[in-house]
């Protein structure tokens, strides 16, 4: 009978410790509760709607009552003439935002770290953080005003300098990527630099003092101390960003779409809205969206595994 008693007592102790820990930190759990409820309602419960990707959804039957169609919608998408162009455009725009944009917030964080005037540092940070809180509708409205033909600020400056001030930048495909990237950097760079600034603040001052004693310049301190110290943070954020490699950002691209650049601005996000909400093909749109999530999930797992083997830095 002794082994039974010991097994029962061993199973009770972890439970009692768990409830004791929850009771001790109950206020922290209460603060966490709204976040848990938010993700439960808006992220986990809607996952049940993914069933529509495998069903011929009908309003009168509902999701569960609609007939199964298997992988019909996935096959239809990859067999469509639009699939190749949509995937190519999405990967190009996502690649620009992921790879070309990556150094910008890091450089900005390094610049903020070198500012010694406290009031100027706070002022410049506030100015650069502000665009993050503007919606893409506002940002694109400002962009259209600046780039408008004849009356736009840029065209007026070019005309004053003796150039052609009637270029319609928003309509010409040659300027699509430049306008997209510059507006994305302006809106995101300030806010995205915060986490890098936090990582830089965690670097030990003793390392900089030792470098100064050895006669290292400021650039050498940044290259040999700051950047290696924040490298794990950069890797983690890069891995997380890979999850949205097939989501190039609906709001911005939808506002940028014009008849002149449509062949470059049509991406999977805009396509899902078009076939789902405008054409009522809910199952087909769900299948395309599900494909985005699955590919992003696979890329995050692969990148995390490679990073763990190469640099010992990973999400788990």
Order of alpha helices (4+ residues) and beta strands (2+ residues): alpha-alpha-beta-alpha-beta-alpha-alpha-alpha-alpha-alpha-alpha-alpha-alpha-alpha-alpha-alpha-alpha-alpha-alpha
